[in-house]
Amino acid sequence: MDTTVKPLFCDTGLAERIERAEVQLITDGNAAARRRNGDGKGFLKPATGGVAAFAEDESPLNKVAGLGFGGVPDDALLDEIEQAFADRGAPVQVELAHVADPAVGAVLTERGYRLTSYENVLGFPLPGEHGRPAPEGIEIRPSGEEEFDRWIEVVADGFAHPDTQGVPSHEEFPREVIAAAVRDLVGAAGMRRYSAVRDGALVGGASARMADGIAQLTGAATAPAHRRRGVQTALLAARLADAAAAGCDIAVITTQPGSKSQENAQRQGFHLLYTRAVLVKQV
């Protein structure tokens, strides 16, 4: 049987499907954060097929996602969204797929949104050849409840010390906020957790959410002292194998442009599907 990975073309239908999965992930994480805080400060607003979300101060879940596939937001809706963020002292950040309706970008720039950064969405068609073994000395295994707190610590620490390869991220988050967001996402969205063990120590962690045939590969991080040893590649291969076994037809991952994470993904056979422009307005 031919298991060669063939080029993966992303039309607007596939992009919309991936963006809807992203919207659901943000929705679940936002709901968990609001339950945890119970202060009424968070909000979640539908936005022409997408969603505007605020979880808590400085959270990576504070964004507008999924626009451009369900119509163009009108001024009244954007006024409401911008006021909601302004009331919480936060800017509005829109992550807009470049294959979405271009009229959305025109509306946002007319309202004073500025292009701040980009992020890449890559995809891997399943089933496919993904059986690369973990490097010698690295074990990838499911992460159990008994090590959940330690797993959170390792992942949060990895995100707090980002890799310097590629385009720098435009965002920085306090370590405790990262840990809270990861905990909310993993707990609320039904994610599978993976641990990377080296010399008996937990040195990396990752997660995956599988729904509607899409495997969202999220939350992968390696402790800074254990990078460049194949941990990320091994975590990626393990999640691809599980996604194929679960019946998913595509796996997706989001990376900073030119980053080590993107390099690892493309070496595993991922294809660049589309780019999200990050547009920000201070309100």
N, C-alpha and C positions, 0 to 999 in steps of 0.2 A: 504494500500500500504506500502511495506517495504521501509523505508527511512534510514535504517542503512547504515552508510558509510563503504563500503568495502575497503580492502587494495588496494592501487593504485600502480600498477607496472609501472615503467618507463623504456621503451626500448629505443633504439637509435632513433627510429622514433619520439617518443614523445619529447625526449630531443632536437632533431633537431628543431622540431616545436617551442618549447619554446625559444631556442636560436635565431631563426629567428625573433621572436617577440621582443626579446631583442635588436637585431641588428637594427630593424626598430625604436624602441624607441630611441636608441642612435643617429641614423641618423636624426630623426626629431628634437631632442633637439640640436644636433650639428648645423643643418641648422639654427635654431632660434638664437643661440648664434652668428653665423657668420653674420646674418642679423643685429643683435643688435650692434655688434662691428664695422662691416664694415671696418676692418683694414687689411683684407687679411691674417691674421696670422693663423686663423683656417684652418683645412683641414679635408677631409674625403676621405679615400682610400678603395676601395674594396680589400678584402683579402681572397681568396679561400673560398667564401661563407660567410665569416665574414666581419668585417669592422675595420679599424684603424681610430680613430677619435681624433682630438685635437680641443677643443672648445675655450679655453682661458687659461691663466696662472692659475695653481692650481685648475682647474675645475675637479669635479668628473666624467665628461664626457670624460676625456682624457684617452683612453684605447683602447685595441684591444680585440674585442669580437666576438664570433661565430665561432672560428676556430675549425677544426676537423671534419666537416661534409661535406666539399666540396673539399677535397684533402689536401695535405700537402704543405704548402707554401715553395717555393724554396728560394735559397740564394739571388737571385736577388730581389725578392719581399721583403724579410726581410731586405736586405740592404737599400732598398728605404724607408721602414717604419722607420727603426732605424735612418736613416739620417734626415728624416722629424722631428722626435721628438728631435734629437740632435740639429737641427737648431733652435729649440724653447727653448732649455735649459731644456728639460723635459725628465725623464726616460720613457722607454717603459713598460707599464703594460699590461700583457695578462691575461685575465680571461678565463681559459680553463676547460670545463666540463670533469669530470672524465670518462664519458661514450663516449667521443670523440675518434677519432683515436689516439691511444697511440703514433704513430709515430711523431705526432706534438710535444708532450712533449719531446721526445728524441731529435728532431731537436733543440728545444729552449734551452734545457740544454746544448747541445753541443756548442751553441753560447754564453753561459755565463749567461743565465737567471737563477735567483735564486728563489726558493720557498720562498714566503714572508708571505702568509696567505691563508685562505680559506673562502668561503662563501657558505651557504647552500641554495638550491632551493627546496621549499616545494610546494606540490600541493594538491588541494581539488577537488574531482570529483563533477561535477554539472549535474543535480540537486541533492541535498542532504539535510540532516537535518541541517539547519543553522538558525533557528528561535529564537535563544537566545535573549531575550529582553535586552535593555540597563539597567544598574544598576539604581536604584532610584536616581534621581537628575541629571542624565546625559541625555541630548537630542542630538541625531544625526540627522542632517538635511543637505540638499544640501547647498553648499556655493555659494552665489550670488556675482555678480560683485561689489556690493556696499561694500563688506567687503574683497575684494581680497587682498588689501595691508595688512590688519591686518592678514588675513589668512597666507600670505607669512611670516610675522613676527613670528607668532606662530610656524609654521613648521620649519623655519630656526633656531629659538631659540632652539627647541627641538633637532634638529640634531646637533647643536653646543654644546649641553650638553648630550652626549650619555649615555645610561644606562651602568653601570659598570658590570652587570652580564654577565658571559660567556667569550668567547675569545675576548680580546680587538681588536678593529679595528686597522689595520695597517696604516690607513689614518686619517689625520686631515685637515679640510678645513676652511679657513676664513669664518666667518659668512656671509659676503657680497657676497662671491662667491657661497655659498650654496643657498642663496636667489635668485641670478641670475639664477643658474642652475634649481632650482625648477620652477621659473617663465617661463623659456624657455621650459621646458618639459611640463608643464601644458598648456601653450599657444599653443604649436606647435603640440602636439600629440593627441589633442582632448580628454583630460582626463576629467573625472567627479571629482568634488571637494566635500569634505564632511567636515563639521564643527562639533566639539564636544563642547557643551555648558554646563557649570556647574555654578549654582548660577548666571545666567545671563551673565557670562563671557565666551568668546571664549578661551578654554583651550587646544584644540587639533585640528589637521587637518589631512586629508588623501586624497589620490587621487586614481583613477583606470582608466586604459586604457583597452577598450574592443574591440578586433579586431580578426577576423578569428577564433572565438570560444574560444579565450583565454582571460581571465581577468587578467591583470597584476595589482596586488595590490601594489601600490608604494607610497612613500612619506608620510608614517604615522608617526606622531610625537605628543608628549604630552608635554606641558609646565612642566618643572621640579617640580614645586610646586604642581602639580595635578596628579602626577604619583601614581601607586598602588591603583587606585580607579576604575579601570575597563574601562578607556577611550579607551585604545587600543583594548580591546576585543569588545567593542561596535562598534568602527569604522570598525573592521574586519567583524563583523556580518552584518552590514548594507551593506557593499560592496559585500559580498557574496550573499545576497538576491537580490541586483540589477543585479549582474552578471548572476544569474540563470534566472531572469526575462528577461534579454537581450538575452537569448538563448546560452550563453557560456556553453561549456561542461567541462571546467576546469578553476580553478583559481590558480594562482601561486604567491608566495611571496618569496623574497630573504632576508635572515637574517644572522647575525653573528652566528657562531656555539655556542650553549649553552646560547644564549641570552634570555632576557625576551620576546623579540618579537617572537623567535622560540617557547618558552614555551607557549605563548598565542595562537599561530597558531596551535600547536599540540593539545592543549586543545579543540580547535574548530573543530578538526577532520582532520587537514592537515597531509599529509604524507611526509617524507623526500624522495625526488625523486633522487637528485644527488648533488654532491658537485663540486664547481668550485675551482680549484687551482689558486692562484694569483701568477704569475711569473713576476718578475721585472728585467729589465736590465738597468743599468746606462750607458748612451751613451754620 
